């Protein structure tokens, strides 16, 4: 049976939600990529779409502003989508079965922040804490705003000093933090858990946050919670990061992952063994870590700023300059 692409996408997303139990984030990504495809098909029915249609669509993507990783995601979405239609009997055979990207993956260098950007970004929530401290006891709203500022300060410090992924960050529980040993237990991807040291600055920030968190009635063991008392989501962390990027007056587009890249690059530049950096980041392969040896970072003088936890033990790390790309 034939159906229009828009209806097919709707059924695919419903199946993903109800049967496959996909996350909202994944469903949004599928919806975005497949809707873009639907617009390009301009009314062509599902049973009329051929491999040539998909090749033409892929060629248009290749001439657009998309990175190879984005194009690969869109291709993966098409493969999953048409496999679903094939299983449902909506198409006889998936036209995306042999779809491949022709051009090679770009050898891109991860985005790192400059010394000024790191300093400004980490200072942003601290300035908010100072401003909001005076009104913290005047109203429930004032207490909430102060709580969020203290929490956000810990979040940014952790992102930078431990190189933790935001998915790992939101999964943290209070029980994962050991302030007596200044360590945090991170549950990584699959089974790659790891223990990462905390700097004195992060430890102090955590103490302040946990005191405020302890004053709240909560039904969750989550380390980071919102005003409603529930665990923060990845989307929440992204919004918190965007807010402080704006306050720090960083004009270019950066994501929370840039802090992880910056921390890793600083460790490598300071002379930390690449295998140790691999363990701190939780990389399954050393190849993922070696990319940081190619980042535009050089030793030199710069104003003192917060450094990753591991770098505090390395005097050479106090003289790092990160070139802004």
C-alpha positions in Angstrom: 0.0 0.0 0.0 1.1 3.5 -0.7 0.9 6.5 1.6 2.3 10.0 1.6 5.6 10.6 3.2 4.2 13.0 5.9 1.8 10.3 7.1 4.5 7.6 7.0 6.8 9.8 9.2 4.0 10.3 11.7 3.5 6.5 12.0 7.2 5.9 12.3 7.5 8.4 15.1 4.5 6.9 16.9 6.1 3.4 16.6 9.4 4.9 17.9 7.6 6.3 21.0 5.2 3.5 21.8 7.1 0.4 20.8 10.8 1.3 20.7 10.5 3.7 23.7 12.8 6.2 22.1 13.7 9.3 24.0 12.1 12.7 23.2 15.5 13.9 22.1 15.9 11.1 19.6 12.3 11.5 18.3 12.9 15.2 17.8 16.0 14.5 15.7 14.2 11.9 13.6 11.3 14.3 13.1 13.7 17.1 12.0 15.7 15.0 9.6 12.7 13.2 8.0 10.6 16.4 7.7 13.5 18.0 5.8 13.5 14.9 3.5 9.7 15.1 3.1 9.9 18.7 2.0 12.5 17.8 -0.7 10.3 15.0 -2.0 7.6 17.5 -2.9 4.6 15.2 -2.7 6.2 12.0 -3.9 4.5 9.0 -2.4 6.5 6.4 -0.3 6.1 3.7 -2.9 7.3 6.0 -5.7 10.6 6.9 -3.9 13.6 5.3 -5.6 17.3 5.0 -4.7 17.9 7.7 -7.3 15.6 10.1 -5.4 17.7 9.5 -2.3 21.0 9.9 -4.1 19.7 13.2 -5.5 18.7 14.3 -2.0 22.1 13.3 -0.6 23.8 15.3 -3.3 21.9 18.4 -2.3 22.8 17.9 1.3 26.5 17.6 0.2 26.4 21.1 -1.3 24.7 22.6 1.7 26.1 23.9 5.1 26.0 20.4 6.7 28.9 18.7 8.3 29.6 15.1 7.4 28.4 14.0 10.8 25.1 15.7 10.3 24.7 14.1 6.8 25.6 10.7 8.3 22.8 11.1 10.9 20.3 12.1 8.2 21.3 9.0 6.1 21.0 6.8 9.2 17.5 8.3 9.8 16.4 7.4 6.2 17.7 3.9 6.6 15.8 3.3 9.8 12.7 5.0 8.4 12.5 3.0 5.2 13.4 -0.3 7.0 10.3 0.4 9.2 8.2 1.0 6.1 9.5 -2.2 4.6 8.6 -4.2 7.8 5.1 -2.7 7.8 4.6 -3.6 4.1 4.2 0.1 3.1 7.1 -0.3 0.6 8.3 -3.5 -1.0 12.0 -2.8 -0.5 13.8 0.0 1.2 15.3 2.4 -1.4 17.8 3.4 1.3 19.3 -0.1 1.7 22.4 0.7 -0.3 22.5 4.5 0.4 26.1 5.7 1.2 27.9 9.0 1.6 30.3 9.4 -1.3 32.6 12.0 0.1 35.0 11.1 3.0 34.5 12.2 6.6 36.1 15.5 7.3 39.2 15.4 9.5 37.7 18.2 11.7 39.4 19.5 14.8 37.2 19.7 17.9 36.2 23.2 19.0 38.2 24.5 22.0 37.6 27.7 24.0 40.3 30.4 24.4 41.7 31.2 27.8 39.5 34.4 27.9 36.4 32.4 27.0 37.0 29.7 29.7 37.6 32.4 32.3 34.5 34.4 31.3 32.3 31.4 31.1 33.2 30.0 34.5 32.9 33.5 36.1 29.4 34.0 34.7 27.5 31.9 37.3 29.7 33.1 40.1 28.6 36.6 39.3 25.0 35.5 39.4 25.5 33.9 42.8 26.9 37.2 44.2 24.1 39.2 42.8 21.3 36.9 43.9 22.7 36.2 47.4 21.3 39.4 48.8 17.7 38.5 47.8 17.9 34.8 48.6 15.9 35.0 51.9 13.4 37.6 50.8 11.0 35.3 48.9 10.6 31.8 47.6 11.5 33.0 44.1 14.6 34.6 45.5 15.6 31.4 47.1 15.0 29.4 43.9 17.0 31.8 41.8 19.9 31.6 44.2 19.7 27.8 44.4 19.8 27.6 40.6 22.8 30.0 40.4 24.8 27.9 42.9 23.8 24.7 41.0 24.8 26.2 37.6 28.2 27.2 39.0 28.8 23.5 40.0 27.6 22.3 36.6 30.0 24.4 34.6 32.9 23.7 36.9 32.2 20.0 36.6 31.9 20.1 32.8 35.2 21.8 32.5 37.3 20.2 35.3 36.3 16.6 34.7 35.4 16.6 31.0 32.2 14.8 31.8 29.6 14.4 29.0 26.3 16.1 29.6 24.5 12.7 29.4 26.8 11.5 32.2 26.3 14.7 34.1 22.5 14.4 34.3 22.8 10.8 35.4 24.9 11.6 38.4 23.4 10.8 41.8 24.4 12.4 45.2 25.9 9.0 46.1 28.4 9.2 43.2 30.2 12.1 44.8 32.8 11.4 47.5 33.9 14.7 49.1 36.2 13.0 51.5 38.4 11.7 48.7 37.5 14.5 46.3 36.3 12.1 43.6 33.2 11.5 41.5 32.1 8.2 40.1 30.9 8.6 36.5 28.8 6.0 34.8 30.1 6.2 31.2 28.7 4.8 28.0 27.9 1.1 28.1 29.9 -0.2 31.0 32.8 2.2 30.9 32.5 3.7 34.3 35.3 5.7 35.7 36.4 7.6 38.8 37.6 11.2 38.2 39.3 13.5 40.7 37.7 16.8 41.8 39.6 20.1 42.2 39.4 21.9 45.5 37.3 24.6 43.8 34.8 22.1 42.5 34.7 20.4 45.9 33.9 23.7 47.7 31.2 24.5 45.1 29.6 21.1 45.6 29.5 21.5 49.4 27.6 24.8 49.0 25.2 23.3 46.5 24.6 20.1 48.6 23.8 22.2 51.6 21.1 24.1 49.6 19.9 20.8 48.0 19.6 19.3 51.5 17.1 22.0 52.5 14.7 20.8 49.9 12.2 18.0 50.1 13.1 15.7 47.3 12.1 12.2 46.1 15.1 11.6 44.0 18.7 10.7 44.5 19.7 12.9 41.4 22.6 15.2 42.1 21.3 18.0 39.9 17.6 18.9 40.2 15.4 21.7 38.9 13.1 24.0 40.8 10.4 21.4 40.7 12.7 18.9 42.4 13.2 16.5 39.5 16.4 15.4 37.8 17.7 17.9 35.2 17.6 16.7 31.6 20.2 17.1 28.8 18.0 19.8 27.4 18.2 21.6 30.7 22.0 21.5 30.7 22.1 22.8 27.2 19.9 25.8 28.1 21.9 26.5 31.3 25.1 26.5 29.1 23.6 28.8 26.5 22.5 31.2 29.2 26.0 31.6 30.6 27.6 31.7 27.1 25.4 34.7 26.5 26.3 36.3 29.9 30.0 35.6 29.2 29.6 37.5 25.9 31.0 34.6 23.8 29.8 35.5 20.3 30.6 32.3 18.4 28.5 29.1 18.6 29.8 26.7 21.2 28.3 23.7 23.0 28.8 22.1 26.4 31.0 19.6 24.7 33.5 22.4 23.9 34.4 22.4 27.6 35.3 18.7 27.4 37.4 19.3 24.3 39.2 22.2 26.0 39.9 20.3 29.2 41.3 17.3 27.2 43.4 19.5 25.0 44.9 21.3 28.1 45.8 18.0 29.7 47.5 16.7 26.5 49.3 20.1 26.1 50.5 20.0 29.7 52.2 16.7 29.1 49.6 14.3 30.7 50.0 10.8 29.3 47.6 10.2 26.5 46.4 6.9 28.1 45.6 8.8 31.3 43.6 11.3 29.3 41.8 8.4 27.7 40.8 7.1 31.1 39.6 10.5 32.3 37.4 11.0 29.3 36.1 7.5 29.2 37.1 6.9 25.6 36.8 3.3 24.5 39.5 3.8 21.9 42.8 5.7 22.1 42.1 6.9 18.6 39.4 9.2 19.9 41.8 10.7 22.4 44.6 11.3 19.9 42.7 14.0 18.1 43.6 16.3 21.0 47.3 16.2 20.1 46.4 18.1 16.9 44.6 21.0 18.5 45.9 24.6 18.1 47.2 24.9 21.7 50.6 26.1 22.7 52.5 26.8 25.9 52.8 30.4 26.9 51.7 32.9 29.4 48.1 33.8 30.1 46.1 35.1 33.0 45.4 32.6 35.8 42.1 30.8 35.2 40.5 27.6 36.5 42.1 24.4 35.2 41.0 20.8 34.9 41.4 18.8 38.1 44.3 16.8 36.8 46.3 19.9 35.8 46.4 21.2 39.4 49.2 18.6 40.0 51.1 19.8 37.0 53.0 23.1 37.4 53.5 23.3 33.6 49.8 23.6 33.1 49.7 27.0 34.8 51.3 28.4 31.6 48.9 27.4 28.9 47.5 29.5 26.1 44.7 28.2 24.0 44.6 29.7 20.5 41.2 30.8 19.5 40.2 29.1 16.2 
